[in-house]
Amino acid sequence: MTKPKLIVTRKWPASVEARLRETFDVTLNETDVPFDAAAFVSAFQNYDAVLPTVSDMIPADAYTAPNVRTKLLANFGVGYNHIDITAAHAAGMTVTNTPGVLTDCTADIAMGLLLSSARRIGEGEREVRSDNWTGWRPTHMIGAKVTGATLGIIGFGRIGQAMAHRAHHGFGMKVVFQNRSKVADDIAAQTNATQLDTVAEVMAASDFVSLHCPGGQAEPIVNAAALAAMKPSGHLINTARGDVVDETALTAALKEGRIAGAGLDVFEKEPSIPADLKALDNVVLAPHLGSATLETREAMGNMATDNAIAFFDGDTPPNLVQG
Ligand code: DGY
């Protein structure tokens, strides 16, 4: 029997690439060079499945190109705001993603950025590396205490809850959160967390705010007004998507000291980061590392592969994106 023809848009962990090779007629991306628009059109016309990932820039006309062959987009990643779900469905494509397996590692990075921003670890490292450290003194690089502080969470899904767990059980933090729907009392009780009605209420009540809501919304959830509601001593942590924050408004708030700091793993136009944001000392910047551990990346690849196997076996893939 002919094997389904798959193409993978970026390099994946070796063990998963080996599994794909055994299972499918697969074209891998050995060079790891991102696909351009023409490569996506060609992939959609020549392969039964395309296995894209979160940093891919899929052009709108790929979905409507003549003679599209692709029936499955098995995304490597939980976020799928880089895929036009409506256009994919209209083109007869099934879309899947990889939820659940990156929850812990993403919450770990969020906690790391929170600690780094609060305790000025990035700034301190720069001081040490540039030979500008003159030694211990009682007033040197004073930061904000994390233990016992209030953490506000925007988006109380899997990753938001994992962050609450770390903050509450690890650091004795009080947790408040905002979520689009009402969160069950027994879930909130696990971290003694209180659901508030609005983003503004969470911003105002918190010493640290961590974002765990989906990207791809019409407007950023954290806009100038939301930032204005934060305490001047507050820190904003974003491991969700760059477009959930108005980056220009955030840069201004940090520059003018209207908030104390930020820890960012995601950006509006990755991998480009505005020079005036990079110039600030009170922001910790990471290159979208949330899921970057071998265990997690293998789990993501295996989940995307499982989705493809189920699809080509004629079963419903376990991680269908409904749109
Ligand atoms: C995802 O899967 O959406 C993450 O951003 C990758 O780390």
py3Dmol code that shows the C-alpha trace and the ligand (Angstrom):
import py3Dmol

protein = """\
ATOM      1  CA  MET A   1       0.000   0.000   0.000  1.00  0.00           C
ATOM      2  CA  THR A   2       1.303   3.484  -0.832  1.00  0.00           C
ATOM      3  CA  LYS A   3       2.270   5.440   2.241  1.00  0.00           C
ATOM      4  CA  PRO A   4       0.775   8.918   2.730  1.00  0.00           C
ATOM      5  CA  LYS A   5       3.139  11.682   1.605  1.00  0.00           C
ATOM      6  CA  LEU A   6       4.027  14.122   4.387  1.00  0.00           C
ATOM      7  CA  ILE A   7       6.221  17.195   4.591  1.00  0.00           C
ATOM      8  CA  VAL A   8       7.628  18.653   7.827  1.00  0.00           C
ATOM      9  CA  THR A   9       8.335  22.396   7.707  1.00  0.00           C
ATOM     10  CA  ARG A  10      11.168  22.577  10.281  1.00  0.00           C
ATOM     11  CA  LYS A  11      13.706  20.230  11.864  1.00  0.00           C
ATOM     12  CA  TRP A  12      12.160  18.034  14.590  1.00  0.00           C
ATOM     13  CA  PRO A  13      13.842  15.977  17.362  1.00  0.00           C
ATOM     14  CA  ALA A  14      15.763  13.074  15.807  1.00  0.00           C
ATOM     15  CA  SER A  15      13.736  10.303  17.490  1.00  0.00           C
ATOM     16  CA  VAL A  16      10.478  11.688  16.087  1.00  0.00           C
ATOM     17  CA  GLU A  17      11.931  12.182  12.620  1.00  0.00           C
ATOM     18  CA  ALA A  18      13.007   8.507  12.715  1.00  0.00           C
ATOM     19  CA  ARG A  19       9.462   7.487  13.644  1.00  0.00           C
ATOM     20  CA  LEU A  20       8.016   9.581  10.819  1.00  0.00           C
ATOM     21  CA  ARG A  21      10.452   7.986   8.345  1.00  0.00           C
ATOM     22  CA  GLU A  22       9.336   4.480   9.419  1.00  0.00           C
ATOM     23  CA  THR A  23       5.641   5.317   9.176  1.00  0.00           C
ATOM     24  CA  PHE A  24       5.229   7.648   6.204  1.00  0.00           C
ATOM     25  CA  ASP A  25       6.746   8.746   2.920  1.00  0.00           C
ATOM     26  CA  VAL A  26       8.097  11.873   4.600  1.00  0.00           C
ATOM     27  CA  THR A  27      10.126  14.855   3.414  1.00  0.00           C
ATOM     28  CA  LEU A  28      12.072  16.356   6.311  1.00  0.00           C
ATOM     29  CA  ASN A  29      13.656  19.786   6.510  1.00  0.00           C
ATOM     30  CA  GLU A  30      17.315  18.866   7.163  1.00  0.00           C
ATOM     31  CA  THR A  31      18.525  22.460   6.795  1.00  0.00           C
ATOM     32  CA  ASP A  32      15.838  23.886   9.114  1.00  0.00           C
ATOM     33  CA  VAL A  33      15.462  26.919   6.827  1.00  0.00           C
ATOM     34  CA  PRO A  34      11.900  28.322   7.244  1.00  0.00           C
ATOM     35  CA  PHE A  35       9.545  27.819   4.304  1.00  0.00           C
ATOM     36  CA  ASP A  36       8.806  30.888   2.185  1.00  0.00           C
ATOM     37  CA  ALA A  37       5.378  31.551   0.674  1.00  0.00           C
ATOM     38  CA  ALA A  38       6.125  29.566  -2.493  1.00  0.00           C
ATOM     39  CA  ALA A  39       7.270  26.550  -0.458  1.00  0.00           C
ATOM     40  CA  PHE A  40       3.937  26.490   1.387  1.00  0.00           C
ATOM     41  CA  VAL A  41       1.948  26.663  -1.863  1.00  0.00           C
ATOM     42  CA  SER A  42       4.028  23.831  -3.289  1.00  0.00           C
ATOM     43  CA  ALA A  43       3.684  21.790  -0.065  1.00  0.00           C
ATOM     44  CA  PHE A  44      -0.109  22.175  -0.124  1.00  0.00           C
ATOM     45  CA  GLN A  45      -0.190  21.068  -3.776  1.00  0.00           C
ATOM     46  CA  ASN A  46       2.144  18.083  -3.478  1.00  0.00           C
ATOM     47  CA  TYR A  47       1.675  16.464  -0.047  1.00  0.00           C
ATOM     48  CA  ASP A  48      -1.199  14.658   1.686  1.00  0.00           C
ATOM     49  CA  ALA A  49      -0.228  16.252   5.000  1.00  0.00           C
ATOM     50  CA  VAL A  50       1.821  19.272   5.998  1.00  0.00           C
ATOM     51  CA  LEU A  51       3.282  19.297   9.521  1.00  0.00           C
ATOM     52  CA  PRO A  52       3.806  22.995  10.280  1.00  0.00           C
ATOM     53  CA  THR A  53       4.820  24.731  13.490  1.00  0.00           C
ATOM     54  CA  VAL A  54       4.110  27.882  15.455  1.00  0.00           C
ATOM     55  CA  SER A  55       6.653  30.150  13.749  1.00  0.00           C
ATOM     56  CA  ASP A  56       5.530  29.334  10.193  1.00  0.00           C
ATOM     57  CA  MET A  57       4.161  32.134   8.022  1.00  0.00           C
ATOM     58  CA  ILE A  58       1.560  30.378   5.894  1.00  0.00           C
ATOM     59  CA  PRO A  59       0.387  32.756   3.150  1.00  0.00           C
ATOM     60  CA  ALA A  60      -3.368  33.226   2.655  1.00  0.00           C
ATOM     61  CA  ASP A  61      -3.194  32.150  -0.993  1.00  0.00           C
ATOM     62  CA  ALA A  62      -1.735  28.732  -0.108  1.00  0.00           C
ATOM     63  CA  TYR A  63      -5.180  27.586   1.077  1.00  0.00           C
ATOM     64  CA  THR A  64      -6.847  28.684  -2.177  1.00  0.00           C
ATOM     65  CA  ALA A  65      -4.091  27.632  -4.600  1.00  0.00           C
ATOM     66  CA  PRO A  66      -5.151  25.432  -7.536  1.00  0.00           C
ATOM     67  CA  ASN A  67      -4.984  21.659  -7.059  1.00  0.00           C
ATOM     68  CA  VAL A  68      -4.443  21.633  -3.304  1.00  0.00           C
ATOM     69  CA  ARG A  69      -3.669  18.034  -2.262  1.00  0.00           C
ATOM     70  CA  THR A  70      -3.192  18.522   1.497  1.00  0.00           C
ATOM     71  CA  LYS A  71      -5.906  17.020   3.673  1.00  0.00           C
ATOM     72  CA  LEU A  72      -4.203  17.359   7.061  1.00  0.00           C
ATOM     73  CA  LEU A  73      -2.293  20.115   8.874  1.00  0.00           C
ATOM     74  CA  ALA A  74      -0.776  18.310  11.879  1.00  0.00           C
ATOM     75  CA  ASN A  75       0.668  21.236  13.806  1.00  0.00           C
ATOM     76  CA  PHE A  76       3.733  20.866  16.042  1.00  0.00           C
ATOM     77  CA  GLY A  77       2.551  23.133  18.862  1.00  0.00           C
ATOM     78  CA  VAL A  78      -0.497  23.866  20.937  1.00  0.00           C
ATOM     79  CA  GLY A  79      -0.963  27.411  19.588  1.00  0.00           C
ATOM     80  CA  TYR A  80      -2.387  27.588  16.074  1.00  0.00           C
ATOM     81  CA  ASN A  81      -2.872  31.294  15.449  1.00  0.00           C
ATOM     82  CA  HIS A  82      -0.458  30.962  12.487  1.00  0.00           C
ATOM     83  CA  ILE A  83      -3.054  28.747  10.755  1.00  0.00           C
ATOM     84  CA  ASP A  84      -6.188  30.268   9.221  1.00  0.00           C
ATOM     85  CA  ILE A  85      -8.545  27.595  10.536  1.00  0.00           C
ATOM     86  CA  THR A  86     -11.534  28.842   8.534  1.00  0.00           C
ATOM     87  CA  ALA A  87      -9.521  28.851   5.294  1.00  0.00           C
ATOM     88  CA  ALA A  88      -8.023  25.432   6.087  1.00  0.00           C
ATOM     89  CA  HIS A  89     -11.451  23.922   6.755  1.00  0.00           C
ATOM     90  CA  ALA A  90     -12.836  25.572   3.602  1.00  0.00           C
ATOM     91  CA  ALA A  91      -9.998  23.912   1.659  1.00  0.00           C
ATOM     92  CA  GLY A  92     -11.037  20.539   3.110  1.00  0.00           C
ATOM     93  CA  MET A  93      -8.117  20.280   5.550  1.00  0.00           C
ATOM     94  CA  THR A  94      -8.303  18.762   9.016  1.00  0.00           C
ATOM     95  CA  VAL A  95      -6.198  20.639  11.594  1.00  0.00           C
ATOM     96  CA  THR A  96      -4.660  19.136  14.743  1.00  0.00           C
ATOM     97  CA  ASN A  97      -2.422  20.498  17.515  1.00  0.00           C
ATOM     98  CA  THR A  98      -0.445  19.264  20.543  1.00  0.00           C
ATOM     99  CA  PRO A  99      -2.129  20.338  23.785  1.00  0.00           C
ATOM    100  CA  GLY A 100      -1.168  19.236  27.294  1.00  0.00           C
ATOM    101  CA  VAL A 101       2.394  18.066  26.748  1.00  0.00           C
ATOM    102  CA  LEU A 102       4.008  21.500  27.096  1.00  0.00           C
ATOM    103  CA  THR A 103       2.058  22.650  30.137  1.00  0.00           C
ATOM    104  CA  ASP A 104       4.743  22.062  32.775  1.00  0.00           C
ATOM    105  CA  CYS A 105       7.693  23.380  30.792  1.00  0.00           C
ATOM    106  CA  THR A 106       5.829  26.540  29.796  1.00  0.00           C
ATOM    107  CA  ALA A 107       4.771  27.174  33.402  1.00  0.00           C
ATOM    108  CA  ASP A 108       8.399  26.578  34.454  1.00  0.00           C
ATOM    109  CA  ILE A 109       9.614  29.270  32.040  1.00  0.00           C
ATOM    110  CA  ALA A 110       6.893  31.663  33.231  1.00  0.00           C
ATOM    111  CA  MET A 111       8.031  31.155  36.829  1.00  0.00           C
ATOM    112  CA  GLY A 112      11.661  31.597  35.745  1.00  0.00           C
ATOM    113  CA  LEU A 113      10.876  34.876  34.021  1.00  0.00           C
ATOM    114  CA  LEU A 114       8.860  36.038  37.037  1.00  0.00           C
ATOM    115  CA  LEU A 115      11.806  35.348  39.346  1.00  0.00           C
ATOM    116  CA  SER A 116      14.292  36.900  36.907  1.00  0.00           C
ATOM    117  CA  SER A 117      12.229  40.056  36.530  1.00  0.00           C
ATOM    118  CA  ALA A 118      11.515  40.370  40.266  1.00  0.00           C
ATOM    119  CA  ARG A 119      15.089  39.735  41.364  1.00  0.00           C
ATOM    120  CA  ARG A 120      16.821  41.465  38.424  1.00  0.00           C
ATOM    121  CA  ILE A 121      18.773  38.354  37.426  1.00  0.00           C
ATOM    122  CA  GLY A 122      19.234  39.367  33.755  1.00  0.00           C
ATOM    123  CA  GLU A 123      20.398  42.835  34.734  1.00  0.00           C
ATOM    124  CA  GLY A 124      22.743  41.329  37.319  1.00  0.00           C
ATOM    125  CA  GLU A 125      24.209  38.912  34.798  1.00  0.00           C
ATOM    126  CA  ARG A 126      24.886  41.751  32.388  1.00  0.00           C
ATOM    127  CA  GLU A 127      26.636  43.665  35.179  1.00  0.00           C
ATOM    128  CA  VAL A 128      28.848  40.690  36.035  1.00  0.00           C
ATOM    129  CA  ARG A 129      29.712  39.857  32.406  1.00  0.00           C
ATOM    130  CA  SER A 130      30.609  43.461  31.631  1.00  0.00           C
ATOM    131  CA  ASP A 131      32.952  43.609  34.658  1.00  0.00           C
ATOM    132  CA  ASN A 132      30.871  46.384  36.197  1.00  0.00           C
ATOM    133  CA  TRP A 133      30.118  44.618  39.488  1.00  0.00           C
ATOM    134  CA  THR A 134      31.936  46.425  42.289  1.00  0.00           C
ATOM    135  CA  GLY A 135      30.958  43.979  45.046  1.00  0.00           C
ATOM    136  CA  TRP A 136      28.259  43.235  47.636  1.00  0.00           C
ATOM    137  CA  ARG A 137      26.636  46.173  49.351  1.00  0.00           C
ATOM    138  CA  PRO A 138      23.380  46.597  51.316  1.00  0.00           C
ATOM    139  CA  THR A 139      21.650  48.691  48.656  1.00  0.00           C
ATOM    140  CA  HIS A 140      22.830  46.907  45.513  1.00  0.00           C
ATOM    141  CA  MET A 141      20.261  45.792  42.904  1.00  0.00           C
ATOM    142  CA  ILE A 142      17.294  45.601  45.251  1.00  0.00           C
ATOM    143  CA  GLY A 143      14.449  43.619  43.729  1.00  0.00           C
ATOM    144  CA  ALA A 144      10.898  42.613  44.616  1.00  0.00           C
ATOM    145  CA  LYS A 145      10.070  39.773  47.022  1.00  0.00           C
ATOM    146  CA  VAL A 146       8.188  36.953  45.314  1.00  0.00           C
ATOM    147  CA  THR A 147       7.304  34.734  48.281  1.00  0.00           C
ATOM    148  CA  GLY A 148       3.902  35.720  49.662  1.00  0.00           C
ATOM    149  CA  ALA A 149       3.156  38.261  46.886  1.00  0.00           C
ATOM    150  CA  THR A 150      -0.029  38.254  44.783  1.00  0.00           C
ATOM    151  CA  LEU A 151       0.041  36.629  41.346  1.00  0.00           C
ATOM    152  CA  GLY A 152      -2.609  37.551  38.792  1.00  0.00           C
ATOM    153  CA  ILE A 153      -3.219  35.089  35.978  1.00  0.00           C
ATOM    154  CA  ILE A 154      -5.002  35.958  32.745  1.00  0.00           C
ATOM    155  CA  GLY A 155      -6.334  32.727  31.235  1.00  0.00           C
ATOM    156  CA  PHE A 156      -6.835  29.869  33.709  1.00  0.00           C
ATOM    157  CA  GLY A 157      -6.472  26.915  31.340  1.00  0.00           C
ATOM    158  CA  ARG A 158      -3.915  24.133  31.737  1.00  0.00           C
ATOM    159  CA  ILE A 159      -0.839  26.375  31.719  1.00  0.00           C
ATOM    160  CA  GLY A 160      -2.433  29.096  33.866  1.00  0.00           C
ATOM    161  CA  GLN A 161      -3.358  26.473  36.454  1.00  0.00           C
ATOM    162  CA  ALA A 162       0.147  24.967  36.370  1.00  0.00           C
ATOM    163  CA  MET A 163       1.579  28.437  36.965  1.00  0.00           C
ATOM    164  CA  ALA A 164      -0.847  28.966  39.866  1.00  0.00           C
ATOM    165  CA  HIS A 165       0.273  25.632  41.315  1.00  0.00           C
ATOM    166  CA  ARG A 166       3.958  26.619  41.231  1.00  0.00           C
ATOM    167  CA  ALA A 167       3.266  30.076  42.641  1.00  0.00           C
ATOM    168  CA  HIS A 168       0.913  29.004  45.411  1.00  0.00           C
ATOM    169  CA  HIS A 169       2.468  25.744  46.559  1.00  0.00           C
ATOM    170  CA  GLY A 170       6.098  26.687  45.827  1.00  0.00           C
ATOM    171  CA  PHE A 171       6.173  30.358  46.769  1.00  0.00           C
ATOM    172  CA  GLY A 172       3.178  30.836  49.055  1.00  0.00           C
ATOM    173  CA  MET A 173       1.664  33.325  46.612  1.00  0.00           C
ATOM    174  CA  LYS A 174      -1.922  34.467  46.691  1.00  0.00           C
ATOM    175  CA  VAL A 175      -3.530  33.807  43.285  1.00  0.00           C
ATOM    176  CA  VAL A 176      -6.239  35.809  41.540  1.00  0.00           C
ATOM    177  CA  PHE A 177      -7.251  35.217  37.941  1.00  0.00           C
ATOM    178  CA  GLN A 178      -9.451  36.199  35.038  1.00  0.00           C
ATOM    179  CA  ASN A 179     -10.854  33.652  32.623  1.00  0.00           C
ATOM    180  CA  ARG A 180     -13.393  33.952  29.797  1.00  0.00           C
ATOM    181  CA  SER A 181     -15.676  31.340  31.377  1.00  0.00           C
ATOM    182  CA  LYS A 182     -16.370  30.541  35.016  1.00  0.00           C
ATOM    183  CA  VAL A 183     -13.759  28.143  36.394  1.00  0.00           C
ATOM    184  CA  ALA A 184     -15.108  25.296  38.545  1.00  0.00           C
ATOM    185  CA  ASP A 185     -14.729  25.957  42.271  1.00  0.00           C
ATOM    186  CA  ASP A 186     -12.825  22.698  42.850  1.00  0.00           C
ATOM    187  CA  ILE A 187     -10.197  23.706  40.238  1.00  0.00           C
ATOM    188  CA  ALA A 188      -9.730  27.174  41.761  1.00  0.00           C
ATOM    189  CA  ALA A 189      -9.620  25.649  45.255  1.00  0.00           C
ATOM    190  CA  GLN A 190      -6.512  23.603  44.347  1.00  0.00           C
ATOM    191  CA  THR A 191      -4.483  26.817  44.512  1.00  0.00           C
ATOM    192  CA  ASN A 192      -6.862  28.780  46.746  1.00  0.00           C
ATOM    193  CA  ALA A 193      -7.333  31.057  43.743  1.00  0.00           C
ATOM    194  CA  THR A 194     -10.011  33.721  43.352  1.00  0.00           C
ATOM    195  CA  GLN A 195     -11.649  34.408  39.993  1.00  0.00           C
ATOM    196  CA  LEU A 196     -12.158  38.122  39.311  1.00  0.00           C
ATOM    197  CA  ASP A 197     -14.485  39.527  36.655  1.00  0.00           C
ATOM    198  CA  THR A 198     -12.158  41.663  34.561  1.00  0.00           C
ATOM    199  CA  VAL A 199      -8.583  41.874  33.347  1.00  0.00           C
ATOM    200  CA  ALA A 200      -8.351  45.362  34.902  1.00  0.00           C
ATOM    201  CA  GLU A 201      -9.287  43.981  38.338  1.00  0.00           C
ATOM    202  CA  VAL A 202      -6.557  41.343  38.095  1.00  0.00           C
ATOM    203  CA  MET A 203      -3.987  43.900  36.915  1.00  0.00           C
ATOM    204  CA  ALA A 204      -4.827  46.213  39.824  1.00  0.00           C
ATOM    205  CA  ALA A 205      -4.806  43.508  42.505  1.00  0.00           C
ATOM    206  CA  SER A 206      -1.521  41.827  41.541  1.00  0.00           C
ATOM    207  CA  ASP A 207       2.180  42.257  42.211  1.00  0.00           C
ATOM    208  CA  PHE A 208       2.909  39.976  39.248  1.00  0.00           C
ATOM    209  CA  VAL A 209       0.670  39.270  36.271  1.00  0.00           C
ATOM    210  CA  SER A 210       1.264  36.203  34.108  1.00  0.00           C
ATOM    211  CA  LEU A 211      -0.478  35.791  30.753  1.00  0.00           C
ATOM    212  CA  HIS A 212      -1.798  32.384  29.685  1.00  0.00           C
ATOM    213  CA  CYS A 213      -4.556  33.320  27.253  1.00  0.00           C
ATOM    214  CA  PRO A 214      -4.623  32.375  23.544  1.00  0.00           C
ATOM    215  CA  GLY A 215      -3.198  34.646  20.853  1.00  0.00           C
ATOM    216  CA  GLY A 216      -4.815  35.550  17.568  1.00  0.00           C
ATOM    217  CA  GLN A 217      -7.527  37.774  19.090  1.00  0.00           C
ATOM    218  CA  ALA A 218      -8.671  40.946  17.304  1.00  0.00           C
ATOM    219  CA  GLU A 219      -7.100  43.227  19.959  1.00  0.00           C
ATOM    220  CA  PRO A 220      -4.375  42.748  22.587  1.00  0.00           C
ATOM    221  CA  ILE A 221      -5.834  41.881  26.000  1.00  0.00           C
ATOM    222  CA  VAL A 222      -3.047  43.828  27.680  1.00  0.00           C
ATOM    223  CA  ASN A 223      -3.426  47.262  26.131  1.00  0.00           C
ATOM    224  CA  ALA A 224      -2.440  50.699  27.457  1.00  0.00           C
ATOM    225  CA  ALA A 225      -5.507  50.809  29.743  1.00  0.00           C
ATOM    226  CA  ALA A 226      -4.754  47.388  31.243  1.00  0.00           C
ATOM    227  CA  LEU A 227      -1.122  48.397  31.842  1.00  0.00           C
ATOM    228  CA  ALA A 228      -2.309  51.634  33.473  1.00  0.00           C
ATOM    229  CA  ALA A 229      -4.326  49.546  35.935  1.00  0.00           C
ATOM    230  CA  MET A 230      -1.156  47.782  37.190  1.00  0.00           C
ATOM    231  CA  LYS A 231       0.683  48.801  40.337  1.00  0.00           C
ATOM    232  CA  PRO A 232       3.855  50.847  39.633  1.00  0.00           C
ATOM    233  CA  SER A 233       5.672  48.030  41.447  1.00  0.00           C
ATOM    234  CA  GLY A 234       4.039  45.394  39.211  1.00  0.00           C
ATOM    235  CA  HIS A 235       5.719  42.973  36.807  1.00  0.00           C
ATOM    236  CA  LEU A 236       4.172  41.520  33.641  1.00  0.00           C
ATOM    237  CA  ILE A 237       5.110  38.024  32.442  1.00  0.00           C
ATOM    238  CA  ASN A 238       4.179  36.820  28.952  1.00  0.00           C
ATOM    239  CA  THR A 239       4.746  33.249  27.802  1.00  0.00           C
ATOM    240  CA  ALA A 240       1.489  33.113  25.785  1.00  0.00           C
ATOM    241  CA  ARG A 241       1.703  34.969  22.470  1.00  0.00           C
ATOM    242  CA  GLY A 242       3.236  38.320  21.531  1.00  0.00           C
ATOM    243  CA  ASP A 243      -0.034  39.671  20.201  1.00  0.00           C
ATOM    244  CA  VAL A 244      -1.807  39.472  23.573  1.00  0.00           C
ATOM    245  CA  VAL A 245       0.227  42.528  24.656  1.00  0.00           C
ATOM    246  CA  ASP A 246       0.459  45.949  23.015  1.00  0.00           C
ATOM    247  CA  GLU A 247       4.277  45.929  22.807  1.00  0.00           C
ATOM    248  CA  THR A 248       4.528  49.688  22.167  1.00  0.00           C
ATOM    249  CA  ALA A 249       2.380  50.481  25.202  1.00  0.00           C
ATOM    250  CA  LEU A 250       4.377  48.010  27.315  1.00  0.00           C
ATOM    251  CA  THR A 251       7.690  49.536  26.225  1.00  0.00           C
ATOM    252  CA  ALA A 252       6.430  53.011  27.171  1.00  0.00           C
ATOM    253  CA  ALA A 253       5.162  51.789  30.571  1.00  0.00           C
ATOM    254  CA  LEU A 254       8.536  50.151  31.331  1.00  0.00           C
ATOM    255  CA  LYS A 255      10.543  53.131  30.086  1.00  0.00           C
ATOM    256  CA  GLU A 256       8.506  55.631  32.114  1.00  0.00           C
ATOM    257  CA  GLY A 257       8.578  53.430  35.244  1.00  0.00           C
ATOM    258  CA  ARG A 258       4.781  53.075  35.281  1.00  0.00           C
ATOM    259  CA  ILE A 259       5.381  49.381  35.919  1.00  0.00           C
ATOM    260  CA  ALA A 260       8.516  47.891  37.491  1.00  0.00           C
ATOM    261  CA  GLY A 261       9.449  45.111  35.100  1.00  0.00           C
ATOM    262  CA  ALA A 262       8.518  42.476  32.570  1.00  0.00           C
ATOM    263  CA  GLY A 263       9.612  38.994  31.572  1.00  0.00           C
ATOM    264  CA  LEU A 264       8.827  38.135  27.965  1.00  0.00           C
ATOM    265  CA  ASP A 265       9.219  34.852  26.073  1.00  0.00           C
ATOM    266  CA  VAL A 266       7.049  35.854  23.106  1.00  0.00           C
ATOM    267  CA  PHE A 267       6.862  38.930  20.891  1.00  0.00           C
ATOM    268  CA  GLU A 268       4.573  40.583  18.375  1.00  0.00           C
ATOM    269  CA  LYS A 269       6.851  40.056  15.353  1.00  0.00           C
ATOM    270  CA  GLU A 270       9.179  37.196  16.276  1.00  0.00           C
ATOM    271  CA  PRO A 271      12.100  36.963  15.905  1.00  0.00           C
ATOM    272  CA  SER A 272      12.277  40.740  15.589  1.00  0.00           C
ATOM    273  CA  ILE A 273      12.212  42.655  18.881  1.00  0.00           C
ATOM    274  CA  PRO A 274      12.040  46.481  18.839  1.00  0.00           C
ATOM    275  CA  ALA A 275      15.379  48.127  19.684  1.00  0.00           C
ATOM    276  CA  ASP A 276      13.823  50.360  22.343  1.00  0.00           C
ATOM    277  CA  LEU A 277      12.461  47.291  24.187  1.00  0.00           C
ATOM    278  CA  LYS A 278      15.854  45.544  24.006  1.00  0.00           C
ATOM    279  CA  ALA A 279      17.525  48.686  25.361  1.00  0.00           C
ATOM    280  CA  LEU A 280      15.589  48.559  28.650  1.00  0.00           C
ATOM    281  CA  ASP A 281      17.190  47.092  31.753  1.00  0.00           C
ATOM    282  CA  ASN A 282      13.882  46.310  33.464  1.00  0.00           C
ATOM    283  CA  VAL A 283      12.795  43.648  30.990  1.00  0.00           C
ATOM    284  CA  VAL A 284      13.998  40.038  30.756  1.00  0.00           C
ATOM    285  CA  LEU A 285      13.862  38.687  27.202  1.00  0.00           C
ATOM    286  CA  ALA A 286      13.851  35.023  26.167  1.00  0.00           C
ATOM    287  CA  PRO A 287      13.646  33.586  22.625  1.00  0.00           C
ATOM    288  CA  HIS A 288      10.308  31.703  22.863  1.00  0.00           C
ATOM    289  CA  LEU A 289      11.727  28.931  25.059  1.00  0.00           C
ATOM    290  CA  GLY A 290       8.514  27.845  26.809  1.00  0.00           C
ATOM    291  CA  SER A 291       8.438  24.289  25.485  1.00  0.00           C
ATOM    292  CA  ALA A 292      12.178  23.965  24.795  1.00  0.00           C
ATOM    293  CA  THR A 293      13.155  20.756  26.592  1.00  0.00           C
ATOM    294  CA  LEU A 294      13.920  17.520  24.766  1.00  0.00           C
ATOM    295  CA  GLU A 295      11.167  15.613  26.614  1.00  0.00           C
ATOM    296  CA  THR A 296       8.562  18.191  25.666  1.00  0.00           C
ATOM    297  CA  ARG A 297       9.652  18.676  22.074  1.00  0.00           C
ATOM    298  CA  GLU A 298       9.686  14.884  21.575  1.00  0.00           C
ATOM    299  CA  ALA A 299       6.226  14.655  23.140  1.00  0.00           C
ATOM    300  CA  MET A 300       4.962  17.405  20.818  1.00  0.00           C
ATOM    301  CA  GLY A 301       6.408  15.650  17.762  1.00  0.00           C
ATOM    302  CA  ASN A 302       5.011  12.287  18.826  1.00  0.00           C
ATOM    303  CA  MET A 303       1.595  13.808  19.406  1.00  0.00           C
ATOM    304  CA  ALA A 304       1.587  15.394  15.935  1.00  0.00           C
ATOM    305  CA  THR A 305       2.667  12.001  14.509  1.00  0.00           C
ATOM    306  CA  ASP A 306      -0.124  10.217  16.430  1.00  0.00           C
ATOM    307  CA  ASN A 307      -2.599  12.701  14.989  1.00  0.00           C
ATOM    308  CA  ALA A 308      -1.343  11.969  11.471  1.00  0.00           C
ATOM    309  CA  ILE A 309      -1.445   8.187  12.011  1.00  0.00           C
ATOM    310  CA  ALA A 310      -5.032   8.360  13.284  1.00  0.00           C
ATOM    311  CA  PHE A 311      -6.058  10.585  10.393  1.00  0.00           C
ATOM    312  CA  PHE A 312      -4.602   8.315   7.697  1.00  0.00           C
ATOM    313  CA  ASP A 313      -6.040   5.228   9.463  1.00  0.00           C
ATOM    314  CA  GLY A 314      -9.454   6.814   8.960  1.00  0.00           C
ATOM    315  CA  ASP A 315      -9.927   7.575  12.678  1.00  0.00           C
ATOM    316  CA  THR A 316     -10.680  10.922  14.287  1.00  0.00           C
ATOM    317  CA  PRO A 317      -7.324  12.417  15.313  1.00  0.00           C
ATOM    318  CA  PRO A 318      -7.141  12.785  19.108  1.00  0.00           C
ATOM    319  CA  ASN A 319      -6.272  16.490  18.998  1.00  0.00           C
ATOM    320  CA  LEU A 320      -8.610  17.972  16.472  1.00  0.00           C
ATOM    321  CA  VAL A 321      -8.767  21.784  16.244  1.00  0.00           C
ATOM    322  CA  GLN A 322     -12.403  22.697  15.792  1.00  0.00           C
ATOM    323  CA  GLY A 323     -11.832  26.384  15.033  1.00  0.00           C
TER     324      GLY A 323
END
"""
ligand_1 = """\
7
DGY
C 3.121 26.396 21.307
O 3.135 25.169 21.144
O 2.157 27.066 20.971
C 4.271 27.025 21.986
O 4.273 28.400 21.846
C 5.593 26.457 21.520
O 6.471 26.639 22.591
"""
view = py3Dmol.view(width=600, height=400)
view.addModel(protein, "pdb")
view.setStyle({"model": 0}, {"cartoon": {"style": "trace"}})
view.addModel(ligand_1, "xyz")
view.setStyle({"model": 1}, {"stick": {}})
view.zoomTo()
view.show()
